Amino acid sequence: MDLLALADFNLVARHEGFGRAARATGRPKATLSRRVSELEASLDLRLFERGGRALKLTEEGRALFERTAVLLTDLQETASAIASGGHRPRGRLRISAPLLFSQTAMGKLAAGFALKHPEVRLEVTTEDRAVDMVEEAFDLVIRVNPEPDDSLVGRIFLRDRLVVVASPTLRAQAAGSPVPAVVRGAATRPPEIWRMTTNEGETSILVEPMLSLSSLVMVRDAARMGVGVARLPISLVSHDLASGRLVLWGDVEGPEIALWTLYPSRRLLSARVSAFLDHLKDAFPKGTPDELANYVEA
């Protein structure tokens, strides 16, 4: 495929017309039209609908534009950085981050990054689902305990752990009676067993979900009110435990919580992605739950 023709196609698609692209870049309109026609011929596809005044992408043209625009930008930025002898971050940086991390830390992180790198247009989308980085044009994703994926590379930048906490006003239940609980998401059929570790060793409690909420921040707030026990990340409740607003019942058994940064291995690691990874490292040099708790409260 002719990369020059592909670049001209992206130029026309971005400006939504041959004339607009020509005026914006000083390139001859006839040259842009010829290169796009050559690309269409080589692919045996029609990339633009040319009827009337408006120039619209066909379905195939839109798919090609979405797949190649970010790649060409990366190549251009890399070439410019090498030519100038530096790697100054610039351009658009799209990040997908999970809900809890976004609610507690991402606003502060994003603001600090924007002040440090004003030539980067940072866009953060909050969602817990596993996004398709290439299809949805994300440069970087932050995920909790992601499934292995051979097409992605990354690193752990934060570790956390789950604990069982409750308000000190929550009264102990009679032996064998379920303890009221606040849970995230749909509750299972009550009662259920929560296994945990205390100073005395391994133990378990029988709980009955009384309240189901969609956010762990909401779960914490409800636990503070004394509705029931809750399983929450220690970073989210460490200050409540220190102040006595919540009390620790035990550590939840199971794997640790690991927050990963991930990016496609087949793409160049751009200067802006590298800069954000460095920004995370500066914010959380040790990657401990205490660092996250202190960062949020600072």
Disulfide bonds with the S-S distance in Angstrom:
none
